[in-house]
Amino acid sequence: MIDNTIFENKLAAYYTLGCKLNFAETSAIGRQLSEVGVRKAREGEVADICVINTCSVTELADKKCRQAVRKMIKEHPGSFVIVTGCYAQLKPDDIADIEGVDIVLGAEQKLDVVNYLDQLKKKEKGAVFTSKTSHIKSFVPSCSADDRTRYFLKVQDGCDYFCSFCTIPHARGRSRNGTIESLVKQAEEVATNGGREIVLTGVNIGDFGKTTGETFFDLIKALDNVEGISRYRISSIEPNLLTDEIIEFVVQSKRFAPHFHIPLQSGSDAVLRLMKRKYDTALFRHKIEKIKSILPHAFIGVDVIVGTRGETDEYFEECRQFIESLDISQLHVFTYSERPNTQALKIEHIVDTKTKHARSKALLDISDRKLKEFYLSQKGLLRKALFEHTVHDNKMYGYTENYVKVEKEYDEQLVNIVKDVRLGSLNREGTAVILQ
């Protein structure tokens, strides 16, 4: 058993890469260390413990993870270095070989970090603690705060879909979730702590209920009744799991924002089949049209991947035209990166780097135009904005319920306050709306 007195007055530094789910889990790790006496290092302080939570969604993400590990080791010489996250689960030996790393924790171990610290004794070589993907079964609750206004609540983990391009099921295991009762309690704690907005996060949140016999629809109905929370946002949800029932509920709910984030990945049915996605463009179009028919001012963000194996010029043009035809607000464009042990590697047609960049730029141009059009469509309308504490050039920013970014002169009294605002024109950069 570890002597917890060794942690008293120790300082910890944290570095998180990747998705909001990772940020929520880093927050949970921080709370564990805080409970045994470890304080978060302030800027300029040298930490005794470093925690790096990694991502492995692309080859570039892997590279950034290795750079982050080396940077933390350099900035905090002599510290006990812990590396965890998806890259740690998939390539633990690669990380363990980095000089200065002490332990590598897989998906099943990372949220039990205190039990692996071994009296904080530095290692000659990193020790690896991981489980086979098939053995990753636990769900550990996590909730993190962002800028003291927005909280990210982990409701689900893992994925059963095994899309041909994706390693996430190998990194995080099968779909599993917390209970509605436990998640409602966490939301109540956020409200008690003064949180105004909660984003529901997970790997495949629409698949919620696999381990508890509940449904995502049951969850959002229960959360909608938590007093003190001004709004919830549903993070990325698969189009085949975004039911009409859920969309209709958002219309009449007390707290769920008219804001949807839906992964498309490709606007070509042929490419969707190669990706082994569970829908086609007809279903995706139905979801967009359903949302806009009953929530005309809803913000709709869409994920898309360019340059996947098998994406010919013809298929990309189908994708581009399909996206152009959709009444959406913004695209999140990702460039395909080959991942080891994925089915996509069996597809013969390979897209060269130059073509990938050109396709990415074409879709990003569409995204910029659609976002500005959406912002301008809101001019003159009255909305509710939640303001954040971050300040740039004496400007503060917030987001309306339908995710319009607003800008105004900084006013400390407005931080974490939901205020009625009337939307005006775009700012000089076209990145936010100035208030009337």
Buried (B, 14 or more C-beta within 10 A) or exposed (E): EBEEEBBEEBBBBBBBBBBBBBBBBBBBBBEBBEEBEBBEBEEEEEBBBBBBBBBBBBEEBBEBBBEBBBEBBEEBEEBBBBBBBBBBBBBBEBBBEBEBBBBBBBBBBBBBBBEBBEEBEEBEEBBBBBBEBEEBEBBBBBBBBBEBBBBBBBBBBBBEBEBBBBBBBBBBBBBBBBBBEBBBEBBBBBBEEEBBBBBBBBBBBBBBBBBBEBBBBBBBBBBBEBEBBBBBBBBBBBBBBBBEEBBEBBEEBEBBBBBBBBBBBBBBBBBBEBBBBEBBBEEBBEBBEBBBEBBEBBBBBBBBBBBBBBBEEEBBBBBBEBBEEBBBBBBBBBBBBEBEEBBBEEBEEBBEEEBBEEBBEBBBEBBBEBBBEBBEBBEEBEBBBBBBBBBEEEBBBBBBBBBBBBBBEBEEEBBBBBBEBEBBBBBEEEBBBBBE
